[in-house]
Amino acid sequence: MTLFESASRNAAPFLHGPEFAAMSEALRAGQFGHNTATDAFETELAEFLGVPDVVSVNSCTAALHLSLLAAGVGPGDEVVVPSQTFCATVHAILMAGAQPRFADITADTQCVDSTTVRAALTPRTRAVLPVLYGGRAVDLSEIRTELTDLGITLIEDAAHAFGSRLGGELVGTTGALTCFSFGPIKNLTCIEGGALIPRDQHDADQVRALRLMGVTQSQSARIRTTDYQVDVRGWRYHLSAVHAAVGRVQLAHFPVIEEKRKALWRAYARELAAIETVNLVDVDVDHSVPFNCVVRVPDRDRIFATMRDLNIGVGVHYPPNHTQPAFLRWYRPLPVTETTATEIMSLPFHPAMTENDVHHVASVLEQAVLIPRPETL
Ligand SMILES: Cc1ncc(COP(=O)(O)O)c(C=O)c1O
């Protein structure tokens, strides 16, 4: 990619080479479905995070669905969730048979906090599902005991937050059921994939059975037997060894990916500090591996269109869910979400970008912000 071309893309996977070799090697070795590379990836993830166990799956959506089932969430239950998330989070709640109860966010972080979660609790709340937007860990310590006393499970949508920390603790190690995405543009990619961090052995056994059609033996074990047993109803959610092979390479290089993402976010912060009307959504870069770089700007739609015309790959993450036709049944007014939904704009953000690209994007944004509105011309 030549200079500035990469600024035309909003996001892109960071594949630096060895992934291609690892993938062909897996294919040549006949590692197709759940296989030894999948098990090895789980072990390496557990070592990286410093947790006893990790269950890999083929998406974060699958991880969220299985986490909700492991928490005993089902029909008649409500799950508190921000409207500010990718629609997958809401779909997972519906897949578990439960209802979303949308919570508001804070403008600066685009995340829920203890106050907005508390305001959304009802007697039917069975789980709270914060989204770690942009990679920022969500601190609910203020209400953690209250939630436990009420029998409410904390499930983290950490699709954006692989490698981030809450204070000193890595996301995934703080006792919640945590779900990661390893989709194409995520901090760590398997091309498609995800993982769930169980709270205990019971969770782990349950989700391992559910992720592979209720069959408890892995593909490699099954090859050696003439029969298999379906113990429970399940889903086809296992991570293929080909995808796991890519994830293993990414994990081995994660310090490089982390450094690049942090440096990119900090470069944006420096460049944008001088533009008065541009507010940067705060990912807490010192503790996070940033997934994106989102700004809040007045007159967003005009600025967005101007930047697109100038070949800058801006995006909007995300249009709120509580006003989507499929989810309108669960609408409730969320003032901060509704106001900031008209202001947020994601800037191009992927590790192949250089500081020059960032400077270019920031200059175009500054020009776009300064162009007077038509009525003031
Ligand atoms: C916040 C959030 N949650 C969940 C998901 C779903 O992840 P996956 O695509 O791995 O199913 C995404 C995907 O982009 C996401 O951004």
The ligand as an ORCA input file, in Angstrom:
! r2SCAN-3c Opt
* xyz 0 1
  C     -18.724     -5.141     20.077
  C     -18.830     -6.404     19.272
  N     -19.433     -7.475     19.812
  C     -19.551     -8.637     19.153
  C     -19.052     -8.777     17.880
  C     -19.207    -10.075     17.161
  O     -17.971    -10.656     16.923
  P     -17.842    -11.815     15.830
  O     -17.849    -11.151     14.493
  O     -16.536    -12.465     16.156
  O     -19.003    -12.720     16.008
  C     -18.401     -7.696     17.262
  C     -17.866     -7.824     15.899
  O     -17.420     -6.920     15.280
  C     -18.296     -6.481     17.978
  O     -17.700     -5.421     17.431
*
